[in-house]
């Protein structure tokens, strides 16, 4: 068994720091007493994350994806996705 981590907002301040944190570890605990190997780290953001460290880009466990909602070419706000009025 292994862990897979998904980080939304990887290009932002908190997401970038979380990404650096997870790239720096090989194992993590998730509800079990035994540490499990960290097999995959998936980073998502609405825009192409530009400030990612070299360590993140070089790690073979990391995939970086840009989120684009179905039926649109780009998006500047999460409001249409989460359905809250401005």
ZADO-1210 file (C-alpha; in nm, 4 decimals, padded with zeros to 6 digits):
<atoms>
<atom x="00.0000" y="00.0000" z="00.0000" code="UNK" pos="1"/>
<atom x="00.1173" y="00.3545" z="-00.0690" code="UNK" pos="2"/>
<atom x="-00.0086" y="00.7126" z="-00.0399" code="UNK" pos="3"/>
<atom x="-00.1117" y="00.9504" z="-00.3136" code="UNK" pos="4"/>
<atom x="-00.1348" y="01.3219" z="-00.2312" code="UNK" pos="5"/>
<atom x="-00.3418" y="01.5812" z="-00.4203" code="UNK" pos="6"/>
<atom x="-00.2710" y="01.9515" z="-00.3640" code="UNK" pos="7"/>
<atom x="-00.5195" y="02.2031" z="-00.5059" code="UNK" pos="8"/>
<atom x="-00.3929" y="02.5572" z="-00.5505" code="UNK" pos="9"/>
<atom x="-00.0321" y="02.4417" z="-00.5869" code="UNK" pos="10"/>
<atom x="00.0735" y="02.7743" z="-00.7405" code="UNK" pos="11"/>
<atom x="-00.0384" y="02.9740" z="-00.4364" code="UNK" pos="12"/>
<atom x="00.1476" y="03.0454" z="-00.1157" code="UNK" pos="13"/>
<atom x="00.0087" y="02.7593" z="00.0927" code="UNK" pos="14"/>
<atom x="-00.0028" y="02.5103" z="-00.1965" code="UNK" pos="15"/>
<atom x="00.3596" y="02.5783" z="-00.2936" code="UNK" pos="16"/>
<atom x="00.4748" y="02.5299" z="00.0665" code="UNK" pos="17"/>
<atom x="00.2779" y="02.2061" z="00.0976" code="UNK" pos="18"/>
<atom x="00.4302" y="02.0868" z="-00.2286" code="UNK" pos="19"/>
<atom x="00.7820" y="02.1534" z="-00.0992" code="UNK" pos="20"/>
<atom x="00.6962" y="01.9751" z="00.2251" code="UNK" pos="21"/>
<atom x="00.5678" y="01.6589" z="00.0572" code="UNK" pos="22"/>
<atom x="00.8525" y="01.6441" z="-00.1955" code="UNK" pos="23"/>
<atom x="01.0930" y="01.6446" z="00.0983" code="UNK" pos="24"/>
<atom x="00.9514" y="01.3235" z="00.2497" code="UNK" pos="25"/>
<atom x="00.9509" y="00.9651" z="00.1297" code="UNK" pos="26"/>
<atom x="00.6936" y="00.8316" z="00.3791" code="UNK" pos="27"/>
<atom x="00.3907" y="00.9676" z="00.5635" code="UNK" pos="28"/>
<atom x="00.1221" y="00.8445" z="00.8033" code="UNK" pos="29"/>
<atom x="-00.2428" y="00.8630" z="00.7062" code="UNK" pos="30"/>
<atom x="-00.4651" y="00.7143" z="00.9720" code="UNK" pos="31"/>
<atom x="-00.2389" y="00.4179" z="01.0354" code="UNK" pos="32"/>
<atom x="00.0391" y="00.3587" z="01.2820" code="UNK" pos="33"/>
<atom x="00.2774" y="00.2526" z="01.0074" code="UNK" pos="34"/>
<atom x="00.4324" y="00.5103" z="00.7742" code="UNK" pos="35"/>
<atom x="00.3493" y="00.4413" z="00.4104" code="UNK" pos="36"/>
<atom x="00.5602" y="00.5289" z="00.1063" code="UNK" pos="37"/>
<atom x="00.4527" y="00.8453" z="-00.0715" code="UNK" pos="38"/>
<atom x="00.4034" y="00.7176" z="-00.4269" code="UNK" pos="39"/>
<atom x="00.2467" y="01.0107" z="-00.6116" code="UNK" pos="40"/>
<atom x="00.2063" y="01.3866" z="-00.5612" code="UNK" pos="41"/>
<atom x="-00.0493" y="01.5515" z="-00.7929" code="UNK" pos="42"/>
<atom x="-00.0440" y="01.9318" z="-00.8077" code="UNK" pos="43"/>
<atom x="-00.3382" y="02.1276" z="-00.9487" code="UNK" pos="44"/>
<atom x="-00.4033" y="02.4980" z="-01.0009" code="UNK" pos="45"/>
<atom x="-00.6249" y="02.7177" z="-01.2160" code="UNK" pos="46"/>
<atom x="-00.3151" y="02.8720" z="-01.3713" code="UNK" pos="47"/>
<atom x="00.0109" y="02.7052" z="-01.4676" code="UNK" pos="48"/>
<atom x="00.2114" y="02.7067" z="-01.1413" code="UNK" pos="49"/>
<atom x="00.5240" y="02.9106" z="-01.2200" code="UNK" pos="50"/>
<atom x="00.6997" y="02.9371" z="-00.8845" code="UNK" pos="51"/>
<atom x="00.7604" y="02.5660" z="-00.8265" code="UNK" pos="52"/>
<atom x="01.1040" y="02.4755" z="-00.6950" code="UNK" pos="53"/>
<atom x="01.3565" y="02.2721" z="-00.8923" code="UNK" pos="54"/>
<atom x="01.3143" y="01.9887" z="-00.6403" code="UNK" pos="55"/>
<atom x="00.9421" y="01.9691" z="-00.7215" code="UNK" pos="56"/>
<atom x="00.9983" y="01.9716" z="-01.0973" code="UNK" pos="57"/>
<atom x="01.2714" y="01.7043" z="-01.0714" code="UNK" pos="58"/>
<atom x="01.0754" y="01.4628" z="-00.8508" code="UNK" pos="59"/>
<atom x="00.9399" y="01.1727" z="-01.0625" code="UNK" pos="60"/>
<atom x="00.6455" y="01.1291" z="-00.8215" code="UNK" pos="61"/>
<atom x="00.5100" y="01.4761" z="-00.9089" code="UNK" pos="62"/>
<atom x="00.2597" y="01.5584" z="-01.1821" code="UNK" pos="63"/>
<atom x="00.1468" y="01.9176" z="-01.2417" code="UNK" pos="64"/>
<atom x="-00.1885" y="01.9913" z="-01.4031" code="UNK" pos="65"/>
<atom x="-00.3778" y="02.3069" z="-01.4845" code="UNK" pos="66"/>
<atom x="-00.7487" y="02.2921" z="-01.3972" code="UNK" pos="67"/>
<atom x="-00.9836" y="02.4120" z="-01.6685" code="UNK" pos="68"/>
<atom x="-01.3550" y="02.3535" z="-01.6089" code="UNK" pos="69"/>
<atom x="-01.5490" y="02.1631" z="-01.8713" code="UNK" pos="70"/>
<atom x="-01.6898" y="02.3829" z="-02.1453" code="UNK" pos="71"/>
<atom x="-01.4615" y="02.6804" z="-02.0799" code="UNK" pos="72"/>
<atom x="-01.1252" y="02.7905" z="-02.2064" code="UNK" pos="73"/>
<atom x="-01.0107" y="02.9662" z="-01.8914" code="UNK" pos="74"/>
<atom x="-01.1321" y="03.0693" z="-01.5511" code="UNK" pos="75"/>
<atom x="-01.0389" y="03.3584" z="-01.3266" code="UNK" pos="76"/>
<atom x="-01.2504" y="03.2772" z="-01.0204" code="UNK" pos="77"/>
<atom x="-01.3710" y="02.9733" z="-00.8269" code="UNK" pos="78"/>
<atom x="-01.7171" y="03.1279" z="-00.7823" code="UNK" pos="79"/>
<atom x="-01.8677" y="02.9538" z="-01.0884" code="UNK" pos="80"/>
<atom x="-01.7351" y="02.6190" z="-00.9663" code="UNK" pos="81"/>
<atom x="-01.8462" y="02.6382" z="-00.6030" code="UNK" pos="82"/>
<atom x="-02.1708" y="02.8209" z="-00.6802" code="UNK" pos="83"/>
<atom x="-02.1452" y="03.1099" z="-00.4329" code="UNK" pos="84"/>
<atom x="-02.2608" y="03.4567" z="-00.5387" code="UNK" pos="85"/>
<atom x="-02.0021" y="03.7367" z="-00.5353" code="UNK" pos="86"/>
</atoms>
